[in-house]
């Protein structure tokens, strides 16, 4: 936990069955907050201890923005839904609260052919008239082009890419041999053909220029054009002389951090403190996005 801003870095273990191959293993009877020796690589000597095969999951909780960021490494996995359920069950089952009311019951399950224990946890309101339930849910937030700060993105752009649909007119000429053809085409003076054009230009842009480009993009995609035209027309960019174009229409920004592999605990996982130190060092750049992007503002104003 960061004392400065209240950020928290939480490492979970997602268990797998033992036929998943050589993975990290957690000692079966280890406790929450146990020392690092309780997490070992499966191929290492477990010294007769029973292991839960699994992979770590890293989550960065940012109270300032009410966000939970999942962090994916090559050796880890991500399952935000299970993380939410874990937190809910922990609050309901293990965190004491004076207003908590627990109802235990048994219900016969015809499919399992046995009684199933059920537990219902509610919380009394301060006036005692109402009962509530604790819920912890997350909603996917993707950083689209509307969320990106032009000041952050502009310095990295090395190319602009424009896709446009243009019309070319072809005059229909008479054929001296085909009289019927000539009669038909007297009714047609020309044909219009649509062509798709893509222009790639080396360019450096300032933050203000990028804002103007984004305005042009939003104006051009106001719904007045035909679907066929919209499917091709787009504005994109390339960064750091890369060959891949990032299009405004489907741009999703993924922020990255770099950790030294030698900092892994026993070559298995990164301790929470190690990841947190790196996150705090680059926190400003990772969180340099609009709190509410244009897409979300539109959704709030007009509905989904």
C-alpha positions in Angstrom: 0.0 0.0 0.0 1.2 3.5 -0.8 1.1 5.9 2.1 1.2 8.8 -0.2 -2.0 8.2 -2.3 -3.6 5.0 -0.8 -2.9 2.8 -3.9 -2.9 -0.9 -3.2 -1.2 -3.7 -5.1 -2.9 -7.1 -4.5 -1.5 -10.5 -5.7 -3.9 -13.4 -5.9 -3.3 -17.0 -6.8 -5.6 -18.5 -9.4 -5.6 -22.3 -8.8 -5.4 -24.8 -11.7 -5.6 -28.5 -11.8 -2.3 -30.4 -11.7 -2.5 -31.4 -15.4 -1.9 -27.8 -16.6 1.9 -28.4 -16.8 4.7 -26.9 -14.9 3.3 -23.9 -13.1 3.8 -22.1 -9.8 2.6 -24.0 -6.8 1.2 -22.6 -3.5 1.7 -24.7 -0.4 -1.8 -26.1 0.4 -1.8 -25.1 4.1 -0.2 -21.7 3.7 -1.9 -18.7 5.3 -2.7 -15.3 4.0 0.4 -13.1 4.3 2.7 -16.1 4.7 6.3 -15.8 3.8 7.7 -16.1 0.3 8.8 -19.7 0.8 5.1 -20.8 0.5 5.2 -20.0 -3.2 7.5 -22.3 -5.2 7.9 -23.5 -8.8 6.4 -26.9 -9.4 9.5 -28.4 -10.9 11.5 -27.5 -7.8 11.6 -29.8 -4.8 8.4 -29.4 -2.8 9.8 -31.5 0.0 6.7 -33.6 0.3 4.3 -30.6 0.7 1.0 -30.7 -1.0 0.7 -27.9 -3.6 -2.1 -26.0 -5.2 -1.1 -25.5 -8.8 -1.8 -22.0 -10.0 -0.6 -18.7 -11.4 -0.5 -15.3 -9.9 -3.0 -12.5 -10.6 -2.0 -8.8 -10.1 -4.5 -6.0 -9.4 -3.7 -2.4 -8.8 -6.5 -0.6 -6.8 -6.5 3.2 -7.4 -9.0 4.9 -4.9 -8.4 8.3 -6.4 -10.0 7.3 -9.7 -12.2 4.4 -8.4 -10.3 2.0 -10.7 -9.0 -1.5 -10.4 -6.3 -2.1 -13.0 -5.4 -5.7 -13.9 -1.7 -6.2 -14.7 -0.8 -9.0 -17.1 2.7 -10.6 -17.2 3.7 -13.5 -19.4 3.8 -15.7 -16.2 0.5 -14.5 -14.8 -3.2 -14.6 -15.6 -6.2 -12.2 -15.2 -9.7 -12.9 -14.0 -11.4 -9.8 -12.7 -14.7 -11.4 -12.1 -13.3 -14.0 -9.7 -11.4 -11.3 -7.9 -14.6 -9.4 -7.3 -16.3 -12.5 -6.0 -13.3 -13.2 -3.7 -13.6 -9.7 -2.2 -17.3 -10.0 -1.7 -17.0 -13.4 0.0 -14.2 -12.1 2.2 -16.3 -9.2 3.4 -19.4 -11.3 4.0 -17.6 -14.2 5.7 -14.5 -12.8 7.5 -14.9 -9.0 8.2 -16.7 -8.3 11.4 -19.4 -5.7 11.3 -22.0 -4.7 14.0 -24.8 -4.4 11.3 -24.1 -7.8 9.8 -26.9 -10.4 9.9 -26.2 -14.0 8.9 -28.9 -16.4 8.0 -27.9 -20.1 7.7 -30.3 -22.6 6.1 -30.4 -26.0 4.4 -32.0 -26.7 1.1 -32.4 -30.1 -0.6 -30.8 -30.3 -4.0 -32.5 -32.9 -6.2 -29.6 -33.0 -8.7 -27.0 -33.6 -6.1 -29.4 -35.8 -4.1 -28.3 -34.2 -0.8 -28.9 -31.2 1.4 -26.9 -28.0 0.6 -26.0 -25.5 3.2 -26.9 -21.9 2.3 -25.6 -18.7 3.8 -27.3 -15.3 3.3 -25.5 -12.2 4.6 -27.3 -8.9 4.9 -26.5 -5.6 6.7 -29.0 -3.6 8.7 -29.4 0.1 8.0 -28.5 2.5 10.8 -32.2 3.0 11.5 -32.8 -0.7 11.6 -35.7 -0.6 9.1 -33.8 -1.8 6.0 -31.6 -4.7 5.0 -28.8 -4.3 2.4 -26.3 -6.6 0.7 -22.7 -5.9 0.0 -21.8 -5.9 -3.7 -18.4 -5.4 -5.4 -18.5 -5.2 -9.2 -16.3 -3.8 -11.9 -17.1 -2.5 -15.3 -14.6 -2.7 -18.2 -13.0 0.6 -19.0 -11.0 0.7 -22.1 -8.8 3.7 -22.9 -10.1 4.8 -26.3 -8.8 7.7 -28.3 -11.3 10.0 -26.4 -9.5 9.2 -23.2 -6.0 9.8 -24.3 -4.2 13.1 -23.4 -2.9 14.8 -26.6 0.0 16.1 -24.6 0.9 12.5 -23.7 0.4 11.0 -27.2 1.6 13.7 -29.6 5.4 13.4 -28.9 5.4 9.7 -29.9 3.6 10.1 -33.3 6.0 9.7 -36.2 3.4 9.1 -39.1 -0.1 10.1 -39.9 -2.3 7.8 -41.9 -5.4 8.9 -43.7 -8.0 6.6 -45.4 -10.5 8.2 -47.7 -13.1 7.3 -50.3 -12.9 9.2 -53.5 -15.1 9.2 -56.6 -13.8 9.0 -60.2 -16.0 9.6 -63.2 -15.6 7.4 -66.3 -17.2 8.6 -69.6 -19.1 6.0 -71.5 -18.1 6.1 -75.2 -20.1 4.8 -78.2 -19.2 1.6 -79.9 -19.6 1.9 -83.7 -20.3 -1.9 -84.0 -22.8 -2.4 -81.1 -25.9 -0.4 -82.0 -28.0 -1.8 -79.1 -25.3 -1.0 -76.7 -25.2 2.6 -78.0 -29.0 3.0 -77.6 -28.9 1.8 -74.0 -26.0 4.0 -73.0 -27.6 7.1 -74.5 -29.5 7.0 -71.2 -26.2 6.9 -69.3 -23.6 9.6 -69.7 -21.1 8.4 -67.2 -20.5 6.0 -64.3 -19.1 6.9 -60.9 -16.6 4.6 -59.3 -15.5 4.7 -55.7 -11.9 4.2 -54.9 -10.3 3.6 -51.5 -7.1 5.6 -50.9 -4.6 5.4 -48.0 -2.0 8.0 -47.5 0.9 7.6 -45.1 3.0 10.6 -44.3 5.9 11.2 -42.0 4.8 13.8 -39.5 5.5 15.3 -36.1 2.5 16.9 -34.4 2.0 19.1 -31.4 -0.6 18.5 -28.8 -2.7 21.4 -30.2 -2.4 19.9 -33.7 -3.5 16.5 -32.5 -6.5 18.1 -30.8 -7.5 19.7 -34.1 -7.1 16.3 -35.9 -9.3 14.6 -33.3 -11.9 17.3 -33.9 -11.8 16.6 -37.6 -12.2 12.9 -37.0 -15.2 13.4 -34.7 -16.8 15.8 -37.2 -16.4 13.4 -40.0 -17.9 10.6 -38.0 -21.1 12.4 -37.0 -23.3 9.7 -38.6 -24.0 11.7 -41.8 -21.9 9.4 -44.1 -23.0 6.1 -45.6 -22.0 2.9 -43.8 -19.8 1.8 -46.7 -17.8 5.0 -46.5 -17.5 4.9 -42.8 -16.2 1.3 -42.9 -13.1 2.6 -44.8 -12.6 6.3 -43.9 -10.4 6.7 -40.9 -7.5 8.6 -39.4 -4.6 6.8 -37.8 -1.1 7.2 -36.6 2.2 5.3 -36.1 4.5 5.8 -33.2 8.3 5.4 -32.9 8.6 4.5 -36.6 6.6 1.3 -36.1 4.9 -0.4 -39.1 1.6 -1.0 -37.3 -1.1 1.7 -37.7 -3.3 2.5 -34.8 -6.7 3.7 -36.0 -8.9 6.2 -34.1 -12.0 4.1 -34.8 -10.8 1.1 -32.8 -7.8 2.4 -30.8 -7.4 0.9 -27.4 -4.5 2.1 -25.3 -2.6 -0.4 -23.1 -0.2 1.1 -20.7 3.0 -0.9 -20.0 5.5 -1.2 -17.2 8.9 -3.0 -17.2 10.2 -5.1 -14.4 13.5 -6.9 -14.0 12.9 -10.7 -14.2 15.6 -11.3 -11.6 13.3 -9.6 -9.1 10.9 -12.5 -9.2 10.6 -14.5 -6.0 12.3 -17.8 -6.6 11.7 -17.2 -10.3 8.0 -17.7 -9.7 6.2 -14.3 -9.2 6.8 -10.6 -8.4 6.2 -9.6 -4.8 3.5 -7.0 -4.4 6.0 -4.5 -3.1 8.2 -4.8 -6.1 5.4 -4.2 -8.5 4.0 -1.3 -6.4 7.4 0.5 -6.4 7.5 0.4 -10.2 3.9 1.6 -10.5 4.5 4.5 -8.2 7.7 5.5 -10.2 5.6 5.9 -13.4 2.2 6.5 -11.9 1.7 9.9 -13.5 2.2 8.6 -17.0 0.1 5.5 -16.5 -2.8 7.6 -15.2 -2.5 10.4 -17.7 -5.9 10.0 -19.3 -9.2 11.8 -19.2 -11.2 10.7 -16.1 -14.3 10.7 -18.3 -13.7 10.3 -22.0 -16.0 11.7 -24.7 -17.5 8.3 -25.4 -18.5 8.0 -21.7 -19.8 11.5 -21.6 -22.0 10.9 -24.6 -23.3 7.7 -23.0 -24.2 9.5 -19.8 -25.9 12.3 -21.6 -27.9 10.4 -24.2 -27.9 6.8 -22.9 -26.4 3.7 -24.3 
